[in-house]
Amino acid sequence: MNQHQKKAPAELKIGQTFPLTIKRLGINGEGVGYFKKKVVFVPGALPGEEVVAEATNVQPKFSEARVKKIRKPSEHRVTPPCPVYDQCGGCQLQHLAYTQQLREKRDIVIQSLERHTRFNAEEMNIKETIGMDNPWNYRNKSQFQVGRSQSGSIIAGLYGLDSHKIVPIKECIVQHPATNKTTGIVRRILEKHNVSVYNERTKKGDVRTIVTRVGFETGEVQVVLVTAKETLPNKDEIVKAIQNRLPEVKSIIQNINGARTSVIFGDKTKALAGSHAIQEVLGDVSFELSARAFFQLNPEQTVKLYDEVKKAAQLTGTEKVVDAYCGVGTIGMWVSSGAKEIRGMDVIKESIDDAKKNAKKHGIKNAAYVTGTAEHWLPKWTKEGFRPDVVIVDPPRTGCDRTFLDTIKKVKPKRFVYVSCNPSTLAKDLQALSKDYRVEYIQPVDMFPQTAHVEAVAKLVLKSSH
């Protein structure tokens, strides 16, 4: 029987409909069920639902399907408030009640640990997800592509799911109202001055993207026009119109990106009017945000996230702290008052320049920043007699570099605080450290309500050598 099953499993065919019970949410927010023991991913379906699914993609190890009909809806299903929710793809979970989104995000962290570690996830202390009181209008930056509608008017929005068609978005309800207002007015100004919009197919046209960023605390707004060439016809009139209609815009920037790429920014940036940066404040710390500087997209939750880092670091005033992958120095500055000395490193030189500037501006005397990798600097510092008590790391989605984790095992800081934006790489990295460190707890934080993303702060403690 087994041999027969191996030879000819009942394969799904594209277009075939079949009943499916959804067991859980996948890492991208899709419903996950099993048909004949094979995993099926169904966007828009929720745990506990019984659906009729239609196969859209059949692979040897998994299939994808769409919902044809919901036979038994989840009690947590809600109507998505956004009119283009199903076309845009920017949010994956607007159809799920917010309190349940928080529970499912904790579950996504647990699933990652079960898949990539040999820990017993049940025994691990995975706390309830920290959410928002108002999980809307939280993003401080929007990047909308520009294009033309069939009637010829300029539209601004996002590329639709798996397509190169722009979905026009007049008001994105996860964006701060100031970014929506600014993008709308800039779009109309470009239209009035007959600006040509970049066409992906023909590679002709001027403006590609309108990027808008707002300082939540300061109300200052920055507009970046990403253009395909250095020239921007009617540039002076456009700048004047933006200044007249949007006095809150303190920085108007042009970024030139002529490459055939989906990356938003090119390497060249020039200020058209106002200052090169806008100001933002988090807690007691203020920051300069230049056009290409990385900054957390949800200021309200960033404060909660950084406070969790502070809690996990347990600083008493005597510790030497390393802020690895430090960016513009945000986390190190947040915890600096409790540390004896802070050292940060990052491979991006501009970030280190900003980190030094930020520390100086706030009179933080116990922080030093260098350009380069942690795996280069940590062994060097250790040789020179600087042994960190606490290492804090906030790596990109790909997780920590292997050589960095090996360095941590050699340097052996007492505490290791890991800020993660990707539960899968977090789990793999925790497994890699598990011989030397025990995970005291993991605290999920919801930085992007209505989406499938989940951040987490993990506190690791060095196992005693006896």
N, C-alpha and C positions, 0 to 999 in steps of 0.2 A: 504493500500500500504506500509506504513511504517513498519507495523508488518511483512509483507511478506519480505521486504528488510532485516530486522534484522535477520530473520530466515535463509535466503539463499542468502548471498551476493555472487556476482559472483567472486569466489576465483580464483586467479591465480594458475596454476599448474607448478611444476618444469619442465623446458624444453619448456614451452609455449612461443611463440614469440608474441610481441604486440608493437604497435607504442607508443612512449612516447616523450613528449616535456619536456626538462630540464629547470627547473625554476631558480635554484640557485646552489651554491656549498655547500656541507655539511661540517661539522667541520673537517672531515678527507680528504677533497679534492675531494670527490666523487660527481657526478652529482645527483641532487635530482629532481624527477618528481612525478606526481600523476597519478595512474591508478585506475579508479573507486573510487576516493576520498581517496585511500590508498597510503601512501608514498612509493616510490621505490628509492633505492640507486643504482646508476650505476657508478662504478669506471671508470675513463677515459672519461666520457661524460662532456660536458661543458654547462653552462647556455646559453639558446637561441637555442640550437641544437635540431633538430628533429631526433630521432633515432629509429631503430627497435631494441628492447631489448629482451633478452631471460632470463626468470626467473631462477635463480640459487638457491634461498633460499626463502621460503614463510613462514612468521610468522604471528600470529594474527594481530600485529600492524604495521608491515612493511614487505617489500619484498626487495630482492637484485637481481640484474640482471646484465648481461654483454652486451656490445654493439655488436650486430650482424652486423649492418650496420648503417652508418651515412647518413641519407637522406639529411639533411641540416646542413652543418658544421658551427661552430661559425667563425666569421671573425677574432677572436683572436686565433684560433687554429694554432699551429706551429708543425713542425716535431721535436720530442725529439732528441737532439744530442747524447744521450747516447745509445750505442748499446744494453745494457742489461736493459734499463729503465723499460720495461714491466715485466721482470722476477724478478727484485731485490726488488722493493717496497720501497726502501729507499727514493726516491723522488716521490711525487704524482702529481706534476704539471708541469713537463717539457713540456707537450703538450700545455701549455697556455703561450701566450706572456707575458713577464715579467711585463710590465706596467699594464696589466690587472690582473696579480697575485696580485699586490698591491691593486687594487680596490676591488678585491674579498675578500682579507684578512680583509679590513675595513668592508666589508659586513658581514663577519663571526662574527666580534665583535658586530655589530648591531643586528644580529640574536640572539646572546646569550643574549643580553640585553632584546630583545623582549620576549624571551622564559622564562627568569628567574627573570625579575624585573617588577615592576609596573610603571617604568619610561616611559615617552614618548621618545622613542629613537630618534625621529625626532628633538625634542627640545634639545637633548643633544649635546654637542659640541664634536663630534667625528672627529678628524682631519684626513687628508690624511696620508696614511701609509708612513713612512720614509723607502725608499729602498736603494739599493746599485747601484753604477755606473756600477760595473762589478759583476753580481750576480752568479759568478762561482768561484771555487777554494778557497772557503772562510773558510772551516773547518780546525781547527788546530789539530784535533785528529781523528785517524781512529782505529776501532776495528774489525779486520778481522778474521773470523774463519778459521782454516786450516783443510784441508781434502785431500782426494786422488781422482784424476780423474780416469776414467775407465782404462786409459793406465798405471795408477800407479804413475804418477808424483804428487808432492805436489801442491795443489791449495790453494789460499787464497781469501776469498770473504765473502759474506753475505748469510744467509739462505734466500731462495726464499720466495715469498709471501705464507703464510700458508703451508710451507713445511719444511722438515728437510734436504733438499738437498742444498748444498752450490752452489751459483751462483758465478763462478770465476770472479773476477774483476781485470783487469790489471791496468786500470787507471780510478779512480772515479773522474768525472769532477766537483764535488762540494768539493773535498778535495784539500788542499794545495799540490802543486806538490812534495814537499819534503816528505810528508807522503806516497804518491804513490811510489816514487822512493825507499824509505827505505823499505817499506813492500815487494816490488818486489825482492830487493836484499837479504833481510833476508830470504824470502821464498826459494830462490835458494841456499843460504848457508845451510839451514836446509836440503834441498834435497841432497846436495853434501855430507853432513855428516851422511846420512842415518838415520835421526831422525824419530822416529815413531810418527804418528799423532794420536791424540785422536779419538776414534770411539765412538760416542754417544750410539750406540746400544750395543756394547760389553763392553763398559766402559774400554777399554784397550788403551794403547798408551800414548805418553808423552806430546806433545805440543798441546794445545787447541786453543789458540788465539795469534795473533800478534797485540799488541797495539802500535801505533806510535803517538807521539805528537811533534809538532814543535813550537818553539817560533817565531812568525812572525817577530818581530823586531830584535831578537838576532840571528836567524838562527840556534839556538841550537836544537838538536833533541834528543828525548828520545825513547828508545825501551823497551817495556815490553813483555817478553815471559811468557804467562800464561800456566803453566804446571799442569798436574793432580797429579804428585808426586813431592817429594823434589828432587829426582835425575833427572839429565838431562845428558844423555850420550853425550860424546864428548864436554862437556860444554866449556872447555878451548879453544879448537880449534874453536868453534863457535864464542866465544867472540872475539878471535884474528882476525878471518875473518871479523867480523862486523867492528872492529876498523880499519882494513887495508882498507877495501873497502868504508867505510863511516866515514871519519874523523870528519864530522859534528855531529856525534852521541856522545854526552857528557855524557850520562847516560844509562847504560844497566842494566835492572832490571829483576829479576825472581819473579813472583807471583805464589803462589801455591793455586790451587783451585781443590780439589778432590771431591767437592759436585756434586750431580746430579741436576744441576740447569742451568737455562739460564742466571743467573747473571754472568757477566764476571769475576769479581775479587773475589779471596778468601781473607782470613784475613791475610795471611802471605806473607810478601814481603822481598826480600833480594837483595842488590846491587851486581851485578856480576862484574861491571867495571865502572869507572868514578864516578861522584857524584850521590847522591840520587835524585837530582832534576835538572831541567833546569830553565833558567831564561826567563822571558817574560816581556815586557814593554807595559803599556797602558798609553798614554799621558805622564805625568811626573812620573808615579808610576811604580816601577818594582816589580815583583812577583817571588817567588820561587814556581815551580810546581813540587811537588812530584808525584809519580805514581798514587796515589789514590785521590789526591786533586781535588775538583771540581773547574773548571774554565770555563768561558763562551767559547763556541766552535767557535764563530765568532768574533775575536778581533776587526775588523774594525767597525762592527755594535755595539759592546759593548760600544765603546767610545761614539757613538751617543745615545745609550740607557742611559748611565750614565749621559750624558750632559742633557738629558731630565729630569732625576731625580733631577739634580742640579737646573734646571729651575723651576720645580714644588715646590721644597723645599723653594725657595725664601729666602735664608739665608742672613742675614745682618751683621753677626759677633757677635750677642748677644744671639743666640738661643741655647737651650739645645736640642740635637737631639738623638733619639734612633734608632739604626739600628737593627731591629728585624730580626731573621733568617739570621744573618750576614755572615755566612760562614767564609772565610778567611779575611773578613773585607773590601772587594773591594769597595762597595758603600760608606761606611762611610769614607774611606780614600779619595775617590773622592770628597766628599763634605766638608771635614774637615776644609779647610781653611776658609770657611764661617761660621763655627759654633763656639760657645763659648766652648761647651763641647759635646763630643760624647760618648754614651755608646752602646755597642753592645752585643748581646747574641746569642748563638747557642747551640743546644743539643749535637753537636759532639765536643768532647774535643780537638781532633787534629786540627780541624778548628780554635778553639779559640787560641790554641798555635801558629798556623801560623799567625793569626790576630795580636796577640801581637808582634810577631817577625817582621811582615811587618810594623806595626806602629812604632816600635823602629827604624827599619832600615831607615825609612823616617823622623825620628825626629818629629813624630807627638805626641805632648805632651798632647793634649786635648782629647785623646781617651782612654777608658777603656773597656776591654772585659771580659765577664764572661760566664761560662758554665751553661746552664739551659734554661728553657722556659721563654718567655716574660710574660706569665701569672703568673709565680712565681715572677720574678724580678720587673716588673712594679709597682704592688701594694706596694711592699717592699720599693722601691725607693721613691714612692710618700709619704709614711708614714715618710720617713726620710727627706722629704722636697725637693726632686728632682722631679720637674714636667716638663716633656718634652714639648717643644713648637711644635716640629715636630717629627712624627714617620714615618720612612721609612720601608717598608716591601717588601721582595722579596721571597714569600713562594714557596714550591714545587707545582707540578701540582694539588695536591689535594686542594690547597687554604689554607686560614687561619683557624686555630683552632677556634672553636666556643668560647671557654673560652677566647681566645686571643681577639676576637672581643668584647666580653662583657667587658673585661678589658679596651679596648680603649674607650668604651662608658663611663666608670667610670672616667678614667684618663683625658679624653677630651683634647688631644693635639689640638692646633689651626689648624694645617695642618697634613694631613695623605696622604702619597705618596705610592701608591700601584703599585708595578712592577709585572706584571702577565705574565705567560707563558701558561695560559689556560683560554680563554675567558668565558667558562661556569662557572668555579669556581669564576672568577673575578665578573661576573654578580651576582651570588648568594651572595657573600660577600658584594658587594655594596648595594644590597637590604637590607641586615642585618644591615647596618650602616645608612640607608637612613633617619631614624627618627632624627638622630643627625648631620648628615653630608650631605652637598650637593656636587654633583660631578661637579667640575668646567669645566673639560674637560677630554677626553681620547685620548692619542696619541699612535696609533699603530706603532710598529717598526718591520720591517722584518729582523729577525735574521737568518732565514733559507730559503733563496730563493730556489725555485723549490719544496718546500714541503708545506704541508697545515698548518704548525705551524705559529702562530702569537703571538708576545709579545705585551704588551701595558703598558703604564704608565698612571695611573689615578691620578688626583689631586683632593683630597677631602678637603673641608673647613668646619670647625665647624659652624653650624648654630647658630646665636646669641640667647641668652637665653630669650630675651624679645619677 
